[in-house]
Amino acid sequence: MTSAVAVQRRASGVSLAQRAAAAVFGAPSVRRSNGGADASFVPHVMRGAAWHRRRERTAVFAVDRKGAEASERLPRIWVSEVVPDCVGDGRAFVASYPSGPDRGGWRAWELAEIYFGEALGLTGEDQRRRRIDCYRAAEILLLHAAQRGCVAAHCRLGIIYEGDLCEGEYWCGLLESRALHSADMPCDQRAYLHFSYGALHGHGECCWRLGDMVAAGRGCEASAEHACMWYRRAFDVESGAIDEDRASTGNAALRLARAFECGRGCVQDFRRARTWYRLAAISLGAAFDAGQWHFKRERLEARRGVARMAQEIAGCY
């Protein structure tokens, strides 16, 4: 008979002091509540070579797997931050998740966004291992958030799976790994399922990203008509909303403009294409000015599209 108390496998690298702080203070830990990873119980004058080596050996994240009774559940994850005053890539564990009910999964979403943002800044080949680990930590946290009802987490998960950002190193529970009949779901299919969930729950970015997957036939059968439908839905969901995502509005309008310019999934119409290009240029310009600089290429494409459609309508080449 299995014991009623699940045996927990300890994550290597997490000290008893850090576990005690998490147990007493919850998340954030006592270090984070006193200034983040920059704060330490060790005075500056005593931070010698051994202290720096411990920080450099600290992993990006650590996982505590649970016992047999909870093998199908998501694990507890210990999150770390970069230590500013440490030589090299020193890190310190600052909190653990879950450490409370977290209704809606917003705490998990916040931690996942920190890891996702850090991974986006690690572009070099020498930073590949650290980048993958950041995406792996973000995936586990996003799965926690999605399980608690956060629709935005499904969008981020779809982005991770669509681009294979973890390069095949995705979370697999003990129950799944031990089942003889289990098989890894392709990344495209995973992304399609998460984008579909978000799109059906009215998430604008999920709608236009799902349209891209349907147009390319990734994880599903290709259909230009259905792709246009999802682009239009993305625009309708976001346009005019109080908390409108201008980047989603602009990307949806840009894709509709491409469709009308080339006649993919709809009748070719240069005038309607020009209208959609104008809407895309306005929305993407606002998103760019608000700090979403990664849409610079799309903003430039929309502006050039307006000029190109005016030339097509006038017939002047």
Secondary structure, DSSP 8 states (H G I E B T S, - for coil): ---SS------TT--HHHHHHHHHH-SS-HHHHTTGGG--SS-GGG--HHHHHHHHH--SEEEE---GGGTTS--EEEEEEE-TTSSSS-EEEEEEE-SS--GGGHHHHHHHHHHHHHHHT--SGGGHHHHHHHHHHHHHHHHHHHHTT-HHHHHHHHHHHHTTTTTT-----HHHHH-TT-----HHHHHHHHHHHHHHTT-HHHHHHHHHHHHHTSSS---HHHHHHHHHHHHHHHTT-TT--HHHHHHHHHHHHHHHHHTSSS---HHHHHHHHHHHHHHHHHHHHTT-GGGHHHHHHHHHHHHHHHHHHHT--
